[in-house]
Amino acid sequence: ESHLDRVICMACPEGMQLERLRARGWNDDEIQQRLAAQMPAKEKIDRADHVVWTDGNMEAHEAQWDHLLSRFSSAAEDRS
């Protein structure tokens, strides 16, 4: 994190995450092993500068990215 200008976390509610993994053919044991090997989602969210929520439709997801990119562009222009 200290080597980066910004950290962006992609997140969704836990229930949705489990649903998506099951839809990919993962069983509950595989899911629990994978999640146990990762940083907890709450910690990722807390440590991130920005969070993009992926629980909505693609238009909502896209709007969040557009907003972030606009903010980043404005900040870069201000530094120039």
Residue frames relative to the residue before (quaternion, step in Angstrom):
aa qw qx qy qz dx dy dz
E 1.0000 0.0000 0.0000 0.0000 0.00 0.00 0.00
S 0.6661 0.5191 -0.3169 0.4318 3.56 0.94 -0.81
H 0.6676 0.4918 -0.2972 0.4735 3.58 1.22 -0.34
L 0.6768 0.4846 -0.2687 0.4847 3.57 1.30 -0.09
D 0.5143 -0.6262 0.4885 0.3236 3.54 -1.21 0.54
R 0.7953 -0.0153 0.0625 0.6029 3.56 1.02 -0.86
V 0.1971 -0.7343 0.6344 0.1397 3.52 -1.27 0.54
I 0.1125 -0.7835 0.6103 0.0307 3.55 -0.83 1.06
C 0.1664 -0.7757 0.6047 0.0705 3.54 -0.88 1.00
M 0.2370 -0.7199 0.6357 0.1467 3.55 -1.00 0.90
A 0.0770 0.8335 -0.5366 0.1065 3.58 -0.62 1.09
C 0.0177 -0.7478 0.6629 0.0331 3.49 -1.36 0.43
P 0.6513 -0.4990 0.3664 0.4388 3.60 -1.16 0.28
E 0.6415 -0.5671 0.3590 0.3716 3.57 -1.10 0.74
G 0.6419 0.5367 -0.3299 0.4372 3.59 0.92 -0.85
M 0.6612 0.4936 -0.3021 0.4773 3.55 1.01 -0.82
Q 0.6144 0.5426 -0.3437 0.4582 3.58 1.04 -0.77
L 0.6671 0.4916 -0.3040 0.4700 3.60 0.90 -0.91
E 0.6353 0.5368 -0.3186 0.4545 3.58 0.98 -0.85
R 0.6662 0.5008 -0.2999 0.4641 3.59 0.93 -0.89
L 0.6675 0.4950 -0.3097 0.4621 3.59 0.94 -0.83
R 0.6359 0.5129 -0.3276 0.4747 3.58 1.01 -0.76
A 0.6339 0.5318 -0.3264 0.4570 3.58 1.04 -0.76
R 0.6614 0.4795 -0.2969 0.4944 3.59 1.21 -0.47
G 0.6222 -0.5874 0.3259 0.4021 3.58 1.29 0.13
W 0.4670 0.6710 -0.4561 0.3517 3.59 1.22 0.19
N 0.3160 -0.7181 0.5765 0.2285 3.58 -1.06 0.69
D 0.7167 -0.4782 0.2940 0.4139 3.57 -1.26 0.32
D 0.6273 0.5298 -0.3447 0.4550 3.61 1.02 -0.68
E 0.6548 0.5049 -0.3083 0.4703 3.59 0.94 -0.88
I 0.6431 0.5229 -0.3189 0.4597 3.56 0.97 -0.86
Q 0.6859 0.4862 -0.2931 0.4553 3.59 0.82 -0.95
Q 0.6266 0.5256 -0.3360 0.4671 3.61 1.03 -0.74
R 0.6680 0.5018 -0.2994 0.4608 3.57 0.90 -0.91
L 0.6846 0.4817 -0.2912 0.4631 3.58 0.86 -0.95
A 0.6384 0.5309 -0.3266 0.4515 3.60 1.03 -0.74
A 0.6742 0.4992 -0.2870 0.4624 3.59 1.13 -0.62
Q 0.6822 0.4771 -0.2761 0.4803 3.59 1.26 -0.27
M 0.5993 -0.4976 0.4675 0.4180 3.52 -1.34 0.24
P 0.5389 -0.6247 0.4417 0.3523 3.62 -0.92 0.77
A 0.6059 -0.6000 0.3892 0.3484 3.56 -1.03 0.85
K 0.6380 0.5325 -0.3416 0.4390 3.60 0.92 -0.83
E 0.6571 0.4999 -0.3135 0.4691 3.58 0.96 -0.80
K 0.6152 0.5344 -0.3470 0.4643 3.61 1.00 -0.77
I 0.6699 0.5002 -0.2906 0.4655 3.55 0.93 -0.98
D 0.6719 0.5103 -0.2963 0.4476 3.58 0.90 -0.93
R 0.7185 0.4521 -0.2478 0.4668 3.59 1.03 -0.77
A 0.5940 0.5973 -0.3596 0.4013 3.58 1.20 -0.42
D 0.4715 -0.6380 0.5299 0.2997 3.53 -1.26 0.50
H 0.7837 0.0843 -0.0045 0.6154 3.55 1.15 -0.74
V 0.1515 -0.7639 0.6205 0.0925 3.54 -1.15 0.67
V 0.1606 -0.7473 0.6389 0.0870 3.55 -0.94 0.97
W 0.2447 -0.7874 0.5537 0.1166 3.56 -0.57 1.19
T 0.1889 -0.8207 0.5364 0.0556 3.54 -0.70 1.14
D 0.4481 0.7098 -0.4426 0.3155 3.56 1.16 0.51
G 0.6367 0.5167 -0.3331 0.4654 3.59 1.25 -0.08
N 0.6871 -0.4306 0.3529 0.4669 3.53 -1.24 -0.38
M 0.7152 -0.4603 0.3060 0.4277 3.57 -1.27 0.22
E 0.6133 0.5517 -0.3606 0.4353 3.61 1.04 -0.67
A 0.6553 0.4992 -0.3087 0.4754 3.60 0.99 -0.81
H 0.6294 0.5310 -0.3132 0.4731 3.55 1.04 -0.85
E 0.6642 0.5090 -0.2856 0.4671 3.56 0.92 -0.97
A 0.6393 0.5308 -0.3242 0.4521 3.60 0.97 -0.84
Q 0.6360 0.5207 -0.3331 0.4621 3.59 1.00 -0.75
W 0.6576 0.4966 -0.3072 0.4760 3.58 0.95 -0.86
D 0.6372 0.5269 -0.3317 0.4543 3.59 0.93 -0.84
H 0.6411 0.5234 -0.3155 0.4641 3.57 1.00 -0.86
L 0.6700 0.4920 -0.3001 0.4680 3.59 0.88 -0.92
L 0.6691 0.5010 -0.3088 0.4538 3.57 0.85 -0.92
S 0.6210 0.5315 -0.3337 0.4697 3.56 1.06 -0.72
R 0.6563 0.5016 -0.3067 0.4728 3.58 0.95 -0.86
F 0.6582 0.5045 -0.3129 0.4629 3.58 0.95 -0.85
S 0.6466 0.5191 -0.3189 0.4591 3.58 0.97 -0.83
S 0.6523 0.5132 -0.3081 0.4650 3.57 0.97 -0.87
A 0.6576 0.5071 -0.3081 0.4643 3.57 0.96 -0.86
A 0.6464 0.5128 -0.3205 0.4652 3.59 1.01 -0.78
E 0.6432 0.5115 -0.3205 0.4712 3.59 1.02 -0.77
D 0.6396 0.5340 -0.3231 0.4487 3.58 1.00 -0.79
R 0.6644 0.5029 -0.3030 0.4625 3.60 1.10 -0.69
S 0.6175 0.5814 -0.3393 0.4070 3.58 1.19 -0.53
